[in-house]
Amino acid sequence: MDAAGCAFITDGFAGATMDQIAALAGVSKLTLYRHFGSKEELFGAALKTKCDELMDPETLDQARALPLRDGLVNVARAFLNLIIAPECIAIHRVLCVEAERNPGLAKLFFQNAILYTKAKVIAFLTHYVDRGELRIADIEMAAWDLLSLVKTRPHMSVLLGIQQVAPADIDRHVAHCVDLVLVAWRAA
């Protein structure tokens, strides 16, 4: 997956080839095609792998064991760290350039990164709803709300190359976002 991610970031989706990725990975092209039927499937798998690195099941399980606010802060921080990671910013930039030319690529990203991450957040929020700590009428909309609040300012600053976000700023921003949603969602 590292080889695929590197190739897609360096050369874009259109420029990266299965031959190049196989060479970087030290495997044959046939092996790549056996595991991933196409370059598109490999791209989707590489996206999910990156999402799982920072929002892995262990991180989510640890967050579920915490008090409500602390758990939400941990998940929101993991999400923000994921989307401002240099390789994620690079993929985002590649997608912005290639999406118009290749709408299928944008759809792959949406399914394998955005919807995949949103599903993890829905499962996480559902845990607290089931415990009676959150009151959320539309869990899918709530997941979108949380992800959007957390993403907007820091991600845009990094994506546009305006500034990197310091860990203390991440903590302050994430805590602020979580406190905002808790006003609306906390069970009485």
C-alpha positions as CSV (number, residue, x, y, z in Angstrom):
1,M,0.0,0.0,0.0
2,D,2.9,2.4,0.7
3,A,4.2,1.9,-2.9
4,A,0.7,2.6,-4.3
5,G,0.2,5.7,-2.2
6,C,3.6,7.0,-3.1
7,A,3.0,6.5,-6.8
8,F,-0.4,8.1,-6.7
9,I,0.9,11.1,-4.8
10,T,4.0,11.6,-7.0
11,D,2.5,10.9,-10.4
12,G,-1.2,11.3,-9.9
13,F,-3.7,8.6,-10.7
14,A,-3.4,8.9,-14.4
15,G,0.5,9.0,-14.3
16,A,0.9,6.1,-11.9
17,T,1.2,2.7,-13.5
18,M,0.7,-0.8,-12.2
19,D,4.2,-1.6,-13.5
20,Q,5.6,1.3,-11.5
21,I,3.7,0.4,-8.3
22,A,4.7,-3.3,-8.7
23,A,8.4,-2.3,-9.0
24,L,8.2,0.0,-6.0
25,A,6.5,-2.7,-3.9
26,G,9.0,-5.4,-5.1
27,V,6.3,-7.6,-6.5
28,S,5.2,-8.6,-10.0
29,K,2.4,-6.8,-11.8
30,L,0.6,-10.1,-11.9
31,T,0.6,-10.2,-8.1
32,L,-0.9,-6.7,-8.0
33,Y,-3.7,-7.7,-10.4
34,R,-4.4,-10.9,-8.4
35,H,-4.9,-8.9,-5.2
36,F,-6.5,-5.9,-6.9
37,G,-8.4,-6.4,-10.1
38,S,-7.6,-2.9,-11.4
39,K,-5.7,0.3,-10.6
40,E,-9.0,1.7,-9.4
41,E,-9.4,-1.1,-6.8
42,L,-5.8,-0.6,-5.7
43,F,-6.4,3.1,-5.3
44,G,-9.5,2.4,-3.2
45,A,-7.7,0.0,-1.0
46,A,-4.8,2.4,-0.6
47,L,-7.3,5.1,0.6
48,K,-8.9,2.7,3.1
49,T,-5.5,1.7,4.4
50,K,-4.6,5.3,5.0
51,C,-7.9,6.0,6.8
52,D,-7.3,2.9,9.0
53,E,-3.8,4.1,10.0
54,L,-5.2,6.9,12.1
55,M,-8.8,5.8,12.7
56,D,-8.0,2.2,13.3
57,P,-10.3,-0.1,15.3
58,E,-8.0,0.0,18.4
59,T,-8.1,3.8,18.5
60,L,-11.9,3.7,18.2
61,D,-12.2,1.0,20.9
62,Q,-10.0,3.0,23.2
63,A,-12.1,6.1,22.6
64,R,-15.3,4.2,23.3
65,A,-14.0,3.3,26.7
66,L,-13.5,7.0,27.7
67,P,-16.1,9.4,29.1
68,L,-18.2,10.9,26.3
69,R,-16.4,14.2,25.7
70,D,-12.9,12.6,25.9
71,G,-14.0,9.9,23.4
72,L,-15.4,12.4,21.0
73,V,-12.2,14.6,21.3
74,N,-10.0,11.5,20.6
75,V,-12.0,10.5,17.5
76,A,-12.2,14.1,16.2
77,R,-8.5,14.5,16.7
78,A,-7.7,11.3,14.9
79,F,-9.9,12.4,12.0
80,L,-8.2,15.8,11.8
81,N,-4.7,14.4,12.0
82,L,-5.7,12.0,9.1
83,I,-6.9,14.7,6.8
84,I,-4.1,17.1,7.4
85,A,-1.4,14.4,7.0
86,P,1.0,15.4,4.1
87,E,0.1,12.3,2.1
88,C,-3.6,13.0,2.5
89,I,-3.3,16.6,1.5
90,A,-1.3,15.5,-1.6
91,I,-4.0,13.0,-2.6
92,H,-6.6,15.6,-2.1
93,R,-4.7,18.0,-4.4
94,V,-4.3,15.2,-7.0
95,L,-8.1,14.6,-6.9
96,C,-8.9,18.2,-7.3
97,V,-6.9,18.2,-10.5
98,E,-8.1,14.9,-11.9
99,A,-11.8,14.8,-10.8
100,E,-13.1,16.7,-13.7
101,R,-11.2,14.5,-16.2
102,N,-12.0,11.3,-14.3
103,P,-15.2,11.5,-12.3
104,G,-14.9,7.8,-11.4
105,L,-11.8,8.6,-9.5
106,A,-13.6,11.2,-7.4
107,K,-16.3,8.6,-6.7
108,L,-13.7,6.1,-5.6
109,F,-12.3,8.7,-3.2
110,F,-15.7,9.6,-1.9
111,Q,-16.6,5.9,-1.3
112,N,-13.3,4.7,0.1
113,A,-12.2,7.7,2.2
114,I,-15.1,10.0,3.0
115,L,-18.0,7.5,3.3
116,Y,-15.7,4.9,4.9
117,T,-14.7,7.4,7.6
118,K,-18.2,8.6,8.1
119,A,-19.3,5.0,8.7
120,K,-16.7,4.7,11.5
121,V,-18.0,7.9,13.0
122,I,-21.6,6.8,12.8
123,A,-20.7,3.5,14.6
124,F,-18.8,5.6,17.2
125,L,-21.7,8.0,17.9
126,T,-24.2,5.1,17.9
127,H,-22.2,3.6,20.8
128,Y,-22.9,6.7,22.9
129,V,-26.6,6.9,21.8
130,D,-27.1,3.3,22.8
131,R,-25.6,4.1,26.2
132,G,-28.1,6.9,26.6
133,E,-25.4,9.6,26.7
134,L,-26.3,11.2,23.4
135,R,-29.6,12.2,21.9
136,I,-29.3,12.3,18.1
137,A,-32.3,12.2,15.8
138,D,-30.4,11.7,12.6
139,I,-27.1,9.9,13.2
140,E,-25.9,10.2,9.6
141,M,-26.4,14.0,9.6
142,A,-24.7,14.2,13.0
143,A,-21.6,12.4,11.6
144,W,-21.5,14.8,8.7
145,D,-21.9,17.7,11.1
146,L,-19.0,16.6,13.3
147,L,-16.7,15.8,10.5
148,S,-17.5,19.1,8.7
149,L,-16.9,21.2,11.9
150,V,-13.6,19.5,12.6
151,K,-12.3,19.7,9.0
152,T,-13.1,23.1,7.7
153,R,-10.6,25.7,9.0
154,P,-7.5,23.6,9.7
155,H,-7.8,21.5,6.6
156,M,-8.3,24.5,4.3
157,S,-5.2,26.2,5.9
158,V,-3.0,23.2,5.2
159,L,-4.5,22.4,1.8
160,L,-3.9,25.9,0.5
161,G,-0.4,25.9,2.0
162,I,-1.2,28.9,4.2
163,Q,0.0,27.3,7.4
164,Q,0.6,24.1,9.2
165,V,-1.5,23.5,12.3
166,A,0.3,23.1,15.5
167,P,-0.7,20.3,17.9
168,A,-1.9,22.8,20.5
169,D,-4.1,24.4,17.8
170,I,-5.5,21.0,16.8
171,D,-6.4,20.3,20.4
172,R,-8.0,23.6,20.9
173,H,-10.0,23.4,17.7
174,V,-11.1,19.8,18.3
175,A,-12.2,20.6,21.8
176,H,-14.2,23.6,20.6
177,C,-16.0,21.5,17.9
178,V,-16.8,18.8,20.4
179,D,-18.2,21.3,22.9
180,L,-20.4,22.8,20.2
181,V,-21.9,19.4,19.2
182,L,-22.4,18.3,22.8
183,V,-24.6,21.3,23.4
184,A,-27.0,19.9,20.7
185,W,-26.5,16.2,21.3
186,R,-25.9,15.5,25.0
187,A,-28.8,13.6,26.5
188,A,-30.5,15.4,29.4
